[in-house]
Amino acid sequence: MILVVDVGNTNIVLGAFDGQELIGSWRLTTSTKRTSDEFGILFYSLIENRGLKTGEVREVIVSSVVPDIMYSMVNGIKKYFDIEPIIVGPGIKTGINIKTENPKEVGADRIVNCAGAYYTYGGPAIVIDFGTATTYDVVTENGEFITGITSPGIKISADALWSRAAKLPNIAIKKPDSIMAKNTITSMQAGLVYGYIGQVEYIVNKVKEEMKNPDIKVIATGGLAKIIAEETDVIDINDPLLTLNGLRIIYEKNL
C-alpha cells in the first residue's frame, strides 16, 4: 500500500493506493501548528479507521506548497510509519519537463497535476486546479510544462468581498438560480460564480488562441471545480482525484 499526501494552503489530502486502485482518501484542514506526534497519530488513525492496516504502508510520497508544515509532518511519518517519505522536488523523476524561465519556481502541486493529466489523458492539455489559488497550467503533447497562470481562488475572492465591505455577509459559494439577483446574498453569489465562469472561459480560450490549437483538452480538479465545470463547455473533464493519481504516477516513476 502506498500513501500519497498533497499539502495545500487550505487542505491536506491523503490517498491510499493498492497498485493503481485508490482504496481510501481523506481531507484535513492544513495547520502549521500540529506537532510530529499529532500528524503521525492523525494519519495512523485515519488509515486504521478505514479498516486498512498501517503496517501495510510500504512507501509515502508527499507534495507540498507549505514549507512550514514539512518538518513536523515528515518526522511524524518517520516516527509512526518508520518510513522516509519521498518529497516531490528537485531530483525526483516526474515525467514532466519544465520549460519555464525558472523551473524551481514551479510549485510541486502544479507538476503533480500535470503528471496526472498527461499520463492519464495525454497532451496537450490545460490543467485547472480550483484551490486556494486557481491555477491554469499547460502541458504539451511531449510532456513539457510551458506556462502557468495564477489567479485568486473563488474562496479568496469571496472572503475579500465580505471582509472588505462592512455591509456584505459571508456567503456560501454556489450558483444562484438566475444571474438576475433579487437580494444581497444571491447578488454576491451571482457575481462570484458567473464572474468566475467568465474568467475560466476567457483564459482557456486565450491560451487555445495563442497556442493555435482549439482542441486542447481541458482538465479540472480541486475542491470547487465541480461548481464551475457544470456550468461551462470549455472544461472537458472534472477529475477530483487528479492530484492523488499524479502522486501515484510520480512514485511509480521513481521505483
Contacts in CASP RR format, 6 or more apart in sequence:
PFRMAT RR
TARGET T0000
AUTHOR 0000-0000-0000
METHOD contacts of the structure
MODEL  1
MILVVDVGNTNIVLGAFDGQELIGSWRLTTSTKRTSDEFGILFYSLIENR
GLKTGEVREVIVSSVVPDIMYSMVNGIKKYFDIEPIIVGPGIKTGINIKT
ENPKEVGADRIVNCAGAYYTYGGPAIVIDFGTATTYDVVTENGEFITGIT
SPGIKISADALWSRAAKLPNIAIKKPDSIMAKNTITSMQAGLVYGYIGQV
EYIVNKVKEEMKNPDIKVIATGGLAKIIAEETDVIDINDPLLTLNGLRII
YEKNL
1 16 0 8 1.000
1 17 0 8 1.000
1 18 0 8 1.000
1 23 0 8 1.000
1 52 0 8 1.000
1 53 0 8 1.000
1 56 0 8 1.000
1 57 0 8 1.000
1 58 0 8 1.000
2 16 0 8 1.000
2 17 0 8 1.000
2 19 0 8 1.000
2 57 0 8 1.000
2 58 0 8 1.000
2 59 0 8 1.000
2 60 0 8 1.000
2 61 0 8 1.000
2 248 0 8 1.000
2 251 0 8 1.000
3 14 0 8 1.000
3 15 0 8 1.000
3 16 0 8 1.000
3 43 0 8 1.000
3 47 0 8 1.000
3 57 0 8 1.000
3 59 0 8 1.000
3 60 0 8 1.000
3 61 0 8 1.000
3 81 0 8 1.000
4 14 0 8 1.000
4 15 0 8 1.000
4 16 0 8 1.000
4 17 0 8 1.000
4 60 0 8 1.000
4 61 0 8 1.000
4 62 0 8 1.000
4 244 0 8 1.000
4 246 0 8 1.000
4 247 0 8 1.000
4 248 0 8 1.000
4 251 0 8 1.000
5 12 0 8 1.000
5 13 0 8 1.000
5 14 0 8 1.000
5 15 0 8 1.000
5 60 0 8 1.000
5 61 0 8 1.000
5 62 0 8 1.000
5 63 0 8 1.000
5 64 0 8 1.000
5 73 0 8 1.000
5 85 0 8 1.000
5 247 0 8 1.000
6 12 0 8 1.000
6 13 0 8 1.000
6 14 0 8 1.000
6 62 0 8 1.000
6 63 0 8 1.000
6 64 0 8 1.000
6 109 0 8 1.000
6 112 0 8 1.000
6 243 0 8 1.000
6 244 0 8 1.000
6 247 0 8 1.000
7 30 0 8 1.000
7 62 0 8 1.000
7 63 0 8 1.000
7 64 0 8 1.000
7 65 0 8 1.000
7 66 0 8 1.000
7 69 0 8 1.000
7 70 0 8 1.000
7 73 0 8 1.000
8 30 0 8 1.000
8 64 0 8 1.000
8 65 0 8 1.000
8 66 0 8 1.000
8 109 0 8 1.000
8 132 0 8 1.000
9 30 0 8 1.000
9 65 0 8 1.000
9 66 0 8 1.000
9 132 0 8 1.000
9 133 0 8 1.000
10 29 0 8 1.000
10 30 0 8 1.000
10 131 0 8 1.000
10 132 0 8 1.000
10 155 0 8 1.000
11 27 0 8 1.000
11 28 0 8 1.000
11 29 0 8 1.000
11 30 0 8 1.000
12 27 0 8 1.000
12 28 0 8 1.000
12 29 0 8 1.000
12 30 0 8 1.000
13 25 0 8 1.000
13 26 0 8 1.000
13 27 0 8 1.000
13 28 0 8 1.000
13 243 0 8 1.000
13 244 0 8 1.000
14 25 0 8 1.000
14 26 0 8 1.000
14 27 0 8 1.000
14 28 0 8 1.000
14 43 0 8 1.000
14 46 0 8 1.000
15 22 0 8 1.000
15 24 0 8 1.000
15 25 0 8 1.000
15 26 0 8 1.000
15 244 0 8 1.000
16 22 0 8 1.000
16 23 0 8 1.000
16 24 0 8 1.000
16 25 0 8 1.000
16 47 0 8 1.000
16 50 0 8 1.000
16 52 0 8 1.000
16 57 0 8 1.000
17 23 0 8 1.000
17 244 0 8 1.000
17 248 0 8 1.000
19 248 0 8 1.000
20 248 0 8 1.000
22 241 0 8 1.000
22 244 0 8 1.000
22 245 0 8 1.000
23 50 0 8 1.000
23 52 0 8 1.000
24 50 0 8 1.000
24 52 0 8 1.000
25 241 0 8 1.000
25 244 0 8 1.000
26 46 0 8 1.000
28 42 0 8 1.000
30 66 0 8 1.000
30 69 0 8 1.000
31 69 0 8 1.000
32 66 0 8 1.000
32 68 0 8 1.000
32 69 0 8 1.000
34 42 0 8 1.000
34 69 0 8 1.000
34 72 0 8 1.000
34 73 0 8 1.000
35 72 0 8 1.000
36 71 0 8 1.000
36 72 0 8 1.000
36 73 0 8 1.000
36 75 0 8 1.000
36 76 0 8 1.000
36 79 0 8 1.000
37 76 0 8 1.000
37 79 0 8 1.000
38 72 0 8 1.000
39 72 0 8 1.000
39 73 0 8 1.000
39 75 0 8 1.000
39 76 0 8 1.000
39 77 0 8 1.000
40 76 0 8 1.000
40 77 0 8 1.000
40 79 0 8 1.000
40 80 0 8 1.000
40 81 0 8 1.000
41 80 0 8 1.000
43 76 0 8 1.000
43 77 0 8 1.000
43 80 0 8 1.000
43 81 0 8 1.000
44 54 0 8 1.000
44 80 0 8 1.000
44 81 0 8 1.000
47 53 0 8 1.000
47 54 0 8 1.000
47 57 0 8 1.000
48 54 0 8 1.000
54 80 0 8 1.000
54 81 0 8 1.000
55 81 0 8 1.000
57 81 0 8 1.000
57 83 0 8 1.000
58 83 0 8 1.000
59 83 0 8 1.000
59 85 0 8 1.000
59 86 0 8 1.000
59 251 0 8 1.000
60 77 0 8 1.000
60 81 0 8 1.000
60 83 0 8 1.000
60 85 0 8 1.000
60 86 0 8 1.000
61 85 0 8 1.000
61 86 0 8 1.000
61 87 0 8 1.000
61 88 0 8 1.000
61 247 0 8 1.000
61 248 0 8 1.000
61 250 0 8 1.000
61 251 0 8 1.000
62 70 0 8 1.000
62 73 0 8 1.000
62 74 0 8 1.000
62 77 0 8 1.000
62 85 0 8 1.000
62 86 0 8 1.000
62 87 0 8 1.000
62 88 0 8 1.000
63 87 0 8 1.000
63 88 0 8 1.000
63 108 0 8 1.000
63 109 0 8 1.000
63 111 0 8 1.000
63 112 0 8 1.000
63 243 0 8 1.000
63 247 0 8 1.000
64 70 0 8 1.000
64 73 0 8 1.000
64 87 0 8 1.000
64 88 0 8 1.000
64 108 0 8 1.000
65 107 0 8 1.000
65 108 0 8 1.000
65 109 0 8 1.000
70 87 0 8 1.000
74 85 0 8 1.000
74 87 0 8 1.000
77 83 0 8 1.000
77 85 0 8 1.000
78 84 0 8 1.000
78 85 0 8 1.000
86 92 0 8 1.000
86 251 0 8 1.000
86 254 0 8 1.000
88 94 0 8 1.000
88 108 0 8 1.000
88 111 0 8 1.000
88 112 0 8 1.000
88 247 0 8 1.000
88 250 0 8 1.000
89 108 0 8 1.000
89 111 0 8 1.000
90 104 0 8 1.000
92 250 0 8 1.000
92 254 0 8 1.000
93 250 0 8 1.000
93 253 0 8 1.000
93 254 0 8 1.000
94 111 0 8 1.000
94 112 0 8 1.000
94 115 0 8 1.000
94 250 0 8 1.000
94 253 0 8 1.000
95 115 0 8 1.000
95 118 0 8 1.000
95 119 0 8 1.000
95 143 0 8 1.000
95 250 0 8 1.000
95 253 0 8 1.000
96 111 0 8 1.000
96 114 0 8 1.000
96 115 0 8 1.000
96 118 0 8 1.000
96 139 0 8 1.000
96 143 0 8 1.000
96 144 0 8 1.000
96 145 0 8 1.000
97 142 0 8 1.000
97 143 0 8 1.000
97 144 0 8 1.000
97 145 0 8 1.000
98 106 0 8 1.000
98 111 0 8 1.000
98 144 0 8 1.000
98 145 0 8 1.000
99 144 0 8 1.000
99 145 0 8 1.000
99 146 0 8 1.000
100 106 0 8 1.000
100 145 0 8 1.000
100 146 0 8 1.000
100 147 0 8 1.000
100 148 0 8 1.000
106 145 0 8 1.000
106 148 0 8 1.000
109 129 0 8 1.000
109 135 0 8 1.000
109 243 0 8 1.000
110 127 0 8 1.000
110 129 0 8 1.000
110 135 0 8 1.000
110 137 0 8 1.000
110 145 0 8 1.000
110 148 0 8 1.000
111 145 0 8 1.000
112 243 0 8 1.000
112 246 0 8 1.000
112 247 0 8 1.000
112 250 0 8 1.000
113 127 0 8 1.000
113 129 0 8 1.000
113 135 0 8 1.000
113 137 0 8 1.000
113 221 0 8 1.000
113 242 0 8 1.000
113 243 0 8 1.000
113 246 0 8 1.000
114 125 0 8 1.000
114 127 0 8 1.000
114 137 0 8 1.000
114 139 0 8 1.000
114 143 0 8 1.000
114 145 0 8 1.000
115 246 0 8 1.000
115 249 0 8 1.000
115 250 0 8 1.000
116 242 0 8 1.000
116 243 0 8 1.000
116 245 0 8 1.000
116 246 0 8 1.000
116 249 0 8 1.000
117 123 0 8 1.000
117 125 0 8 1.000
117 127 0 8 1.000
117 139 0 8 1.000
117 217 0 8 1.000
117 219 0 8 1.000
117 239 0 8 1.000
117 242 0 8 1.000
118 125 0 8 1.000
118 139 0 8 1.000
118 143 0 8 1.000
119 246 0 8 1.000
119 249 0 8 1.000
120 239 0 8 1.000
120 242 0 8 1.000
120 245 0 8 1.000
120 246 0 8 1.000
120 249 0 8 1.000
121 217 0 8 1.000
121 219 0 8 1.000
121 237 0 8 1.000
122 141 0 8 1.000
122 217 0 8 1.000
123 139 0 8 1.000
123 140 0 8 1.000
123 141 0 8 1.000
123 143 0 8 1.000
123 216 0 8 1.000
123 217 0 8 1.000
124 138 0 8 1.000
124 139 0 8 1.000
124 140 0 8 1.000
124 141 0 8 1.000
124 211 0 8 1.000
124 213 0 8 1.000
124 216 0 8 1.000
124 217 0 8 1.000
125 138 0 8 1.000
125 139 0 8 1.000
125 216 0 8 1.000
125 217 0 8 1.000
125 218 0 8 1.000
125 219 0 8 1.000
126 136 0 8 1.000
126 137 0 8 1.000
126 138 0 8 1.000
126 204 0 8 1.000
126 207 0 8 1.000
126 208 0 8 1.000
126 216 0 8 1.000
126 217 0 8 1.000
126 218 0 8 1.000
126 219 0 8 1.000
127 135 0 8 1.000
127 136 0 8 1.000
127 137 0 8 1.000
127 138 0 8 1.000
127 139 0 8 1.000
127 219 0 8 1.000
127 220 0 8 1.000
127 221 0 8 1.000
127 242 0 8 1.000
128 134 0 8 1.000
128 135 0 8 1.000
128 136 0 8 1.000
128 137 0 8 1.000
128 200 0 8 1.000
128 204 0 8 1.000
128 218 0 8 1.000
128 219 0 8 1.000
128 220 0 8 1.000
128 221 0 8 1.000
128 225 0 8 1.000
128 235 0 8 1.000
129 135 0 8 1.000
129 137 0 8 1.000
129 220 0 8 1.000
129 221 0 8 1.000
129 222 0 8 1.000
129 225 0 8 1.000
129 243 0 8 1.000
130 153 0 8 1.000
130 154 0 8 1.000
130 220 0 8 1.000
130 221 0 8 1.000
130 222 0 8 1.000
130 223 0 8 1.000
130 224 0 8 1.000
130 225 0 8 1.000
130 228 0 8 1.000
131 153 0 8 1.000
131 155 0 8 1.000
131 222 0 8 1.000
131 223 0 8 1.000
131 224 0 8 1.000
132 153 0 8 1.000
132 155 0 8 1.000
132 156 0 8 1.000
133 150 0 8 1.000
133 151 0 8 1.000
133 152 0 8 1.000
133 153 0 8 1.000
133 156 0 8 1.000
134 150 0 8 1.000
134 151 0 8 1.000
134 152 0 8 1.000
134 153 0 8 1.000
134 154 0 8 1.000
134 196 0 8 1.000
134 200 0 8 1.000
135 148 0 8 1.000
135 149 0 8 1.000
135 150 0 8 1.000
135 151 0 8 1.000
136 148 0 8 1.000
136 149 0 8 1.000
136 150 0 8 1.000
136 151 0 8 1.000
136 203 0 8 1.000
136 204 0 8 1.000
136 207 0 8 1.000
137 145 0 8 1.000
137 147 0 8 1.000
137 148 0 8 1.000
137 149 0 8 1.000
138 145 0 8 1.000
138 146 0 8 1.000
138 147 0 8 1.000
138 148 0 8 1.000
138 207 0 8 1.000
138 211 0 8 1.000
138 216 0 8 1.000
139 145 0 8 1.000
139 146 0 8 1.000
140 146 0 8 1.000
147 207 0 8 1.000
149 203 0 8 1.000
149 207 0 8 1.000
151 199 0 8 1.000
151 203 0 8 1.000
152 160 0 8 1.000
153 224 0 8 1.000
154 173 0 8 1.000
154 192 0 8 1.000
154 193 0 8 1.000
154 196 0 8 1.000
154 224 0 8 1.000
154 227 0 8 1.000
154 228 0 8 1.000
155 173 0 8 1.000
155 224 0 8 1.000
157 192 0 8 1.000
157 196 0 8 1.000
158 170 0 8 1.000
158 171 0 8 1.000
158 173 0 8 1.000
158 188 0 8 1.000
158 192 0 8 1.000
159 170 0 8 1.000
161 168 0 8 1.000
161 188 0 8 1.000
161 192 0 8 1.000
162 168 0 8 1.000
162 169 0 8 1.000
162 170 0 8 1.000
162 171 0 8 1.000
162 188 0 8 1.000
168 184 0 8 1.000
168 188 0 8 1.000
169 184 0 8 1.000
169 185 0 8 1.000
169 188 0 8 1.000
171 185 0 8 1.000
171 188 0 8 1.000
171 189 0 8 1.000
172 189 0 8 1.000
173 189 0 8 1.000
173 192 0 8 1.000
173 193 0 8 1.000
173 224 0 8 1.000
173 227 0 8 1.000
174 189 0 8 1.000
174 193 0 8 1.000
174 227 0 8 1.000
175 189 0 8 1.000
175 193 0 8 1.000
175 194 0 8 1.000
175 227 0 8 1.000
175 231 0 8 1.000
176 186 0 8 1.000
176 189 0 8 1.000
176 190 0 8 1.000
176 193 0 8 1.000
177 186 0 8 1.000
178 186 0 8 1.000
178 190 0 8 1.000
179 190 0 8 1.000
179 191 0 8 1.000
179 194 0 8 1.000
180 190 0 8 1.000
181 187 0 8 1.000
181 189 0 8 1.000
181 190 0 8 1.000
193 227 0 8 1.000
193 228 0 8 1.000
193 231 0 8 1.000
196 228 0 8 1.000
197 228 0 8 1.000
197 231 0 8 1.000
197 232 0 8 1.000
198 232 0 8 1.000
200 228 0 8 1.000
200 232 0 8 1.000
200 234 0 8 1.000
200 235 0 8 1.000
201 232 0 8 1.000
201 234 0 8 1.000
204 218 0 8 1.000
204 234 0 8 1.000
204 235 0 8 1.000
205 234 0 8 1.000
207 216 0 8 1.000
208 214 0 8 1.000
208 216 0 8 1.000
217 236 0 8 1.000
217 237 0 8 1.000
218 234 0 8 1.000
218 235 0 8 1.000
218 236 0 8 1.000
218 237 0 8 1.000
219 235 0 8 1.000
219 236 0 8 1.000
219 237 0 8 1.000
219 238 0 8 1.000
219 239 0 8 1.000
219 242 0 8 1.000
220 228 0 8 1.000
220 229 0 8 1.000
220 235 0 8 1.000
220 237 0 8 1.000
220 238 0 8 1.000
220 239 0 8 1.000
221 238 0 8 1.000
221 239 0 8 1.000
221 240 0 8 1.000
221 241 0 8 1.000
221 242 0 8 1.000
221 243 0 8 1.000
222 240 0 8 1.000
222 242 0 8 1.000
222 243 0 8 1.000
223 240 0 8 1.000
225 235 0 8 1.000
225 238 0 8 1.000
225 240 0 8 1.000
226 238 0 8 1.000
226 240 0 8 1.000
228 235 0 8 1.000
229 235 0 8 1.000
229 238 0 8 1.000
239 245 0 8 1.000
END
